[in-house]
Every structure is written in C-alpha cells, then in structure tokens.
Amino acid sequence: MSEIEERLAQVRARIAEAERRSPYGQEVTLVAVTKFHPLEDMEEAIRLGVTQVGENRVQEMEEKRRSLSAPVVWNLQGHLQKKKVKKAVACADLIQSCDSEEILKEIDKKAESAGKVQDVFLEFNISGEESKYGFSPEEFKNAVEAAKACTHVRVKGLMCMAPNEEPEKTRPVFREGRRLWTEMKKEFPEGQITILSMGMTNDFEIAIEEGATMVRIGTAIFGARQYH
C-alpha cells in the first residue's frame, strides 16, 4: 500500500466517523486538494476513487488538466484575480471562491462569451480575518441579489474557511456557515443550493459535525506541499 493510499483510507475513515457524529445525517463529498503536488499523485488519488480535485491557481489547473485524461471534477478554490477569470471559466467545472460582486459579474461575462453556465459557490469570510477573502455575513443579501442577476452563473452552494486555530475554536465559524447556507437555500430555486463546502485537513471533522457536505483536504492525503 502506498503512502497516498494509506492516508486516503485514513481520511475516508475519519470522514465516515464524523458523518456518524453529525446531527444532520448528510453525505460528505471529498475534494482532494492537489495544489503544488505532482500530476502522478493526482492520478493515483483518482485511481483510488477520488472524483473531485481542487486547485488554488488557475495556471496549475490549466497545466494539469491538459495532461490528465481521467474524468474528474475540477474545483478552483483559491482567490481568483479578475484577469484570470477567462481562463478559470475555460478550465474549472466549479469555482468555489466567488468572493465579490466584481468577480461574480466577470465570471458571468466570460461564461456568456464561452457559451456556458458556470457553477460557483459564494465564498463568505465569516471570521472577518483580513487575510481571507469573501463576502461578509452582513453582505449576504447583496451577494445573493448580485448572483441572481447573473444569467450565466449558477450558484450551487456556499464555501468558507475557518481560522487556523485549535480545531474546536473553528466550530462557531462553521455553525454560522451552515446558517447562511440554510438561508441561501430559501433565496434560490428549490434543489439548486446543495453543497456546503467547509473544512480542511486541520478541521474537517468539526466542519462535518456542523453540517459540511463537502471538505477540501490536501496535506492529510498527499503530505506536506513542495512549494515552487
């Protein structure tokens, strides 16, 4: 058994345990975050049954997508610059980091030009940290109205990140994330808002206990990143 296979099995077991503890009875989708990891690691994870991968940078996603033939859902989850939106729309199945009205409008414009409807999540900065991007909870109504005005954007859910603290301290952020997601469901057609993306290597079990339906995990599967 390879290291990746072993780690992936452990992550899946921990997800299953957290699902059992969750009061919401939800099924959780795993996004394997492959940023800064080589293509062969991604290929191994897919061979082991991973169906969704996550990248933070458009350029890295573009390069890997060109080289990878296996069917997989590509999630872009890093902060998206306006000048990179055209390429993001071309290569991302799902943009999780829709973090401002300006980016929403730009995605809408570029998706229309590309003849597609782009699936996105609205990203909320619930903790209020300056280092994080996203709409504030107070901007909820504005974010929703801006999204509704976009004809080539389809909002599928909400994404948030908790502070890098002791896992238990992240619970209030995830709890607020679920509250906003529940409110979001009322604002869009029934069945459209289905995914609550929150939780990473350090805190995904707490996130699941608080209702996450998708977790984004890299280090716990692939080990420490080789930054370049």
DOPA-286658 format. One record per residue (C-alpha): residue in three letters; residue number from 1; y, z negated, x negated. Coordinates in nm, 4 decimals, padded with zeros to 6 digits. Layout:
> ALA; NUM; Y; Z; X
...
% end
This chain:
> MET; 1; 00.0000; 00.0000; 00.0000
> SER; 2; 00.3388; 00.0994; -00.1436
> GLU; 3; 00.6355; -00.1390; -00.1557
> ILE; 4; 00.8116; 00.0541; 00.1202
> GLU; 5; 00.5027; 00.0445; 00.3408
> GLU; 6; 00.4661; -00.3292; 00.2856
> ARG; 7; 00.8334; -00.4040; 00.3538
> LEU; 8; 00.8414; -00.1802; 00.6607
> ALA; 9; 00.5393; -00.3589; 00.8045
> GLN; 10; 00.7113; -00.6949; 00.7483
> VAL; 11; 01.0336; -00.5725; 00.9145
> ARG; 12; 00.8406; -00.4420; 01.2148
> ALA; 13; 00.6589; -00.7734; 01.2483
> ARG; 14; 00.9883; -00.9647; 01.2342
> ILE; 15; 01.1406; -00.7327; 01.4967
> ALA; 16; 00.8401; -00.7919; 01.7246
> GLU; 17; 00.8702; -01.1703; 01.6840
> ALA; 18; 01.2442; -01.1587; 01.7613
> GLU; 19; 01.1758; -00.9413; 02.0677
> ARG; 20; 00.9387; -01.2111; 02.1931
> ARG; 21; 01.2087; -01.4758; 02.1472
> SER; 22; 01.4791; -01.2709; 02.3196
> PRO; 23; 01.5520; -01.3696; 02.6815
> TYR; 24; 01.6327; -01.0064; 02.7651
> GLY; 25; 01.2857; -00.8539; 02.7257
> GLN; 26; 01.4275; -00.5462; 02.5514
> GLU; 27; 01.2533; -00.2974; 02.3243
> VAL; 28; 01.4259; -00.2537; 01.9894
> THR; 29; 01.4705; 00.0744; 01.8012
> LEU; 30; 01.4736; 00.0622; 01.4213
> VAL; 31; 01.7204; 00.2761; 01.2267
> ALA; 32; 01.6134; 00.2883; 00.8613
> VAL; 33; 01.9347; 00.2950; 00.6580
> THR; 34; 01.8764; 00.5313; 00.3703
> LYS; 35; 02.2198; 00.5413; 00.2078
> PHE; 36; 02.2039; 00.5627; -00.1728
> HIS; 37; 01.8246; 00.5787; -00.1573
> PRO; 38; 01.6415; 00.8902; -00.2779
> LEU; 39; 01.5053; 01.1539; -00.0433
> GLU; 40; 01.1450; 01.0644; -00.1276
> ASP; 41; 01.1984; 00.7090; 00.0035
> MET; 42; 01.3282; 00.8512; 00.3298
> GLU; 43; 01.0331; 01.0900; 00.3510
> GLU; 44; 00.7893; 00.8037; 00.3009
> ALA; 45; 00.9523; 00.5971; 00.5753
> ILE; 46; 00.9305; 00.8930; 00.8139
> ARG; 47; 00.5662; 00.9448; 00.7221
> LEU; 48; 00.5138; 00.5780; 00.8150
> GLY; 49; 00.6547; 00.6360; 01.1626
> VAL; 50; 01.0315; 00.5844; 01.1276
> THR; 51; 01.2030; 00.8142; 01.3793
> GLN; 52; 01.5707; 00.7339; 01.3112
> VAL; 53; 01.7581; 00.7222; 00.9815
> GLY; 54; 02.1099; 00.6020; 00.9073
> GLU; 55; 02.3629; 00.7243; 00.6535
> ASN; 56; 02.7121; 00.5935; 00.5795
> ARG; 57; 02.8575; 00.9014; 00.4132
> VAL; 58; 02.8798; 01.2487; 00.5629
> GLN; 59; 02.8212; 01.4210; 00.2288
> GLU; 60; 02.4982; 01.2305; 00.1617
> MET; 61; 02.3720; 01.3028; 00.5137
> GLU; 62; 02.4550; 01.6700; 00.4717
> GLU; 63; 02.2653; 01.6944; 00.1418
> LYS; 64; 01.9593; 01.5088; 00.2681
> ARG; 65; 01.9488; 01.6975; 00.5954
> ARG; 66; 01.9414; 02.0279; 00.4065
> SER; 67; 01.6434; 01.9069; 00.2018
> LEU; 68; 01.4431; 01.7357; 00.4761
> SER; 69; 01.2287; 01.9309; 00.7194
> ALA; 70; 01.0728; 01.6359; 00.9055
> PRO; 71; 01.2013; 01.5774; 01.2608
> VAL; 72; 01.4191; 01.2659; 01.2650
> VAL; 73; 01.7318; 01.1427; 01.4448
> TRP; 74; 02.0314; 01.1286; 01.2102
> ASN; 75; 02.2707; 00.8350; 01.2655
> LEU; 76; 02.6101; 00.8323; 01.0950
> GLN; 77; 02.7251; 00.4711; 01.0818
> GLY; 78; 02.9912; 00.4445; 00.8111
> HIS; 79; 03.3655; 00.4684; 00.8730
> LEU; 80; 03.4498; 00.8307; 00.9439
> GLN; 81; 03.7636; 00.9904; 00.7998
> LYS; 82; 03.9407; 01.2469; 01.0173
> LYS; 83; 03.8980; 01.5197; 00.7547
> LYS; 84; 03.5180; 01.4682; 00.7583
> VAL; 85; 03.4742; 01.4911; 01.1367
> LYS; 86; 03.3890; 01.8635; 01.1460
> LYS; 87; 03.1011; 01.8145; 00.9020
> ALA; 88; 02.9912; 01.4950; 01.0790
> VAL; 89; 02.9642; 01.6785; 01.4100
> ALA; 90; 02.7654; 01.9526; 01.2388
> CYS; 91; 02.5022; 01.7213; 01.0903
> ALA; 92; 02.4889; 01.3931; 01.2883
> ASP; 93; 02.2815; 01.3569; 01.6034
> LEU; 94; 02.4593; 01.0295; 01.6750
> ILE; 95; 02.7900; 00.8955; 01.5380
> GLN; 96; 02.7731; 00.5157; 01.5654
> SER; 97; 03.1109; 00.4486; 01.4039
> CYS; 98; 03.3561; 00.5832; 01.6601
> ASP; 99; 03.6190; 00.3236; 01.5765
> SER; 100; 03.9573; 00.4534; 01.7003
> GLU; 101; 04.1160; 00.6749; 01.9646
> GLU; 102; 04.2224; 00.9176; 01.6924
> ILE; 103; 03.8619; 00.9638; 01.5751
> LEU; 104; 03.7387; 00.9945; 01.9340
> LYS; 105; 03.9826; 01.2776; 02.0017
> GLU; 106; 03.8995; 01.4512; 01.6746
> ILE; 107; 03.5249; 01.4336; 01.7438
> ASP; 108; 03.5894; 01.5750; 02.0904
> LYS; 109; 03.7915; 01.8639; 01.9480
> LYS; 110; 03.5417; 01.9506; 01.6745
> ALA; 111; 03.2431; 01.9164; 01.9107
> GLU; 112; 03.4087; 02.1583; 02.1543
> SER; 113; 03.4598; 02.4074; 01.8696
> ALA; 114; 03.0939; 02.3676; 01.7724
> GLY; 115; 02.9788; 02.4163; 02.1328
> LYS; 116; 02.8065; 02.0781; 02.1586
> VAL; 117; 02.8448; 01.7415; 02.3254
> GLN; 118; 02.8425; 01.4750; 02.0538
> ASP; 119; 02.6621; 01.1477; 02.1211
> VAL; 120; 02.8583; 00.8462; 01.9958
> PHE; 121; 02.8802; 00.4680; 02.0105
> LEU; 122; 03.2118; 00.2893; 02.0409
> GLU; 123; 03.2428; 00.0537; 01.7440
> PHE; 124; 03.4054; -00.2841; 01.8041
> ASN; 125; 03.5416; -00.5186; 01.5391
> ILE; 126; 03.4610; -00.8417; 01.7189
> SER; 127; 03.5052; -01.0789; 01.4246
> GLY; 128; 03.8574; -00.9450; 01.3565
> GLU; 129; 03.7909; -00.9099; 00.9832
> GLU; 130; 04.0428; -00.6862; 00.8083
> SER; 131; 03.7649; -00.5304; 00.6009
> LYS; 132; 03.5926; -00.3955; 00.9148
> TYR; 133; 03.6829; -00.1010; 01.1338
> GLY; 134; 03.6578; -00.0751; 01.5100
> PHE; 135; 03.8353; -00.1371; 01.8376
> SER; 136; 03.9271; -00.4992; 01.9047
> PRO; 137; 03.7798; -00.6546; 02.2198
> GLU; 138; 04.1345; -00.6530; 02.3614
> GLU; 139; 04.1368; -00.2729; 02.3302
> PHE; 140; 03.8231; -00.2379; 02.5434
> LYS; 141; 03.9906; -00.0706; 02.8426
> ASN; 142; 04.1900; 00.1687; 02.6250
> ALA; 143; 03.8799; 00.2648; 02.4264
> VAL; 144; 03.6793; 00.3314; 02.7414
> GLU; 145; 03.9564; 00.5365; 02.9027
> ALA; 146; 04.0060; 00.7405; 02.5857
> ALA; 147; 03.6311; 00.8109; 02.5724
> LYS; 148; 03.6205; 00.9114; 02.9392
> ALA; 149; 03.8955; 01.1655; 02.8749
> CYS; 150; 03.6812; 01.3439; 02.6131
> THR; 151; 03.4815; 01.6322; 02.7599
> HIS; 152; 03.2616; 01.6920; 02.4525
> VAL; 153; 03.1800; 01.3305; 02.3671
> ARG; 154; 02.9042; 01.1302; 02.5358
> VAL; 155; 02.9200; 00.7537; 02.4819
> LYS; 156; 02.5658; 00.6132; 02.4635
> GLY; 157; 02.6386; 00.2556; 02.3635
> LEU; 158; 02.8220; 00.0030; 02.1503
> MET; 159; 02.7996; -00.0797; 01.7822
> CYS; 160; 02.9279; -00.3875; 01.5994
> MET; 161; 02.8833; -00.5730; 01.2713
> ALA; 162; 02.8880; -00.9461; 01.2141
> PRO; 163; 03.0496; -01.1212; 00.9160
> ASN; 164; 02.8328; -01.1524; 00.6080
> GLU; 165; 02.7665; -01.5217; 00.6598
> GLU; 166; 02.4770; -01.7525; 00.7323
> PRO; 167; 02.2752; -01.5661; 00.9979
> GLU; 168; 02.3209; -01.8403; 01.2589
> LYS; 169; 02.7013; -01.8086; 01.2333
> THR; 170; 02.6771; -01.4458; 01.3450
> ARG; 171; 02.5466; -01.5419; 01.6899
> PRO; 172; 02.8870; -01.5630; 01.8676
> VAL; 173; 02.9780; -01.2123; 01.7467
> PHE; 174; 02.6529; -01.0663; 01.8796
> ARG; 175; 02.6905; -01.2576; 02.2052
> GLU; 176; 03.0363; -01.1047; 02.2550
> GLY; 177; 02.8948; -00.7632; 02.1613
> ARG; 178; 02.6427; -00.7897; 02.4417
> ARG; 179; 02.9103; -00.9000; 02.6876
> LEU; 180; 03.1254; -00.5963; 02.6036
> TRP; 181; 02.8205; -00.3679; 02.6247
> THR; 182; 02.7391; -00.5065; 02.9704
> GLU; 183; 03.0972; -00.4369; 03.0791
> MET; 184; 03.0756; -00.0879; 02.9292
> LYS; 185; 02.7740; -00.0081; 03.1478
> LYS; 186; 02.9943; -00.0515; 03.4557
> GLU; 187; 03.2502; 00.1972; 03.3256
> PHE; 188; 03.0233; 00.4986; 03.2729
> PRO; 189; 02.7663; 00.6795; 03.4918
> GLU; 190; 02.4506; 00.4791; 03.5561
> GLY; 191; 02.1948; 00.5173; 03.2781
> GLN; 192; 02.4401; 00.6554; 03.0206
> ILE; 193; 02.5058; 00.3332; 02.8257
> THR; 194; 02.1606; 00.2373; 02.6979
> ILE; 195; 02.1968; 00.1226; 02.3365
> LEU; 196; 02.3417; -00.1918; 02.1813
> SER; 197; 02.3413; -00.1386; 01.8057
> MET; 198; 02.3880; -00.4611; 01.6120
> GLY; 199; 02.2084; -00.6426; 01.3348
> MET; 200; 02.1298; -00.5513; 00.9740
> THR; 201; 01.8997; -00.6873; 00.7020
> ASN; 202; 02.0728; -01.0258; 00.6873
> ASP; 203; 02.0987; -01.0972; 01.0599
> PHE; 204; 01.8889; -00.8580; 01.2689
> GLU; 205; 01.6661; -01.1291; 01.4173
> ILE; 206; 01.9673; -01.3180; 01.5555
> ALA; 207; 02.1066; -00.9883; 01.6882
> ILE; 208; 01.7817; -00.9160; 01.8737
> GLU; 209; 01.7755; -01.2667; 02.0197
> GLU; 210; 02.1272; -01.1944; 02.1516
> GLY; 211; 02.0266; -00.8636; 02.3091
> ALA; 212; 02.0413; -00.5863; 02.0467
> THR; 213; 01.8378; -00.2794; 02.1411
> MET; 214; 01.8889; -00.1128; 01.8008
> VAL; 215; 01.9012; -00.2591; 01.4494
> ARG; 216; 02.0148; -00.0877; 01.1289
> ILE; 217; 01.8051; -00.2003; 00.8319
> GLY; 218; 01.8140; -00.0714; 00.4748
> THR; 219; 01.7635; -00.3304; 00.1998
> ALA; 220; 01.4731; -00.5079; 00.3717
> ILE; 221; 01.2842; -00.1746; 00.3768
> PHE; 222; 01.3963; 00.0098; 00.0639
> GLY; 223; 01.5066; -00.2715; -00.1662
> ALA; 224; 01.8423; -00.3020; -00.3425
> ARG; 225; 02.0560; 00.0136; -00.3447
> GLN; 226; 02.1155; 00.2127; -00.6604
> TYR; 227; 02.4889; 00.2798; -00.6292
> HIS; 228; 02.6138; 00.6003; -00.7844
% end
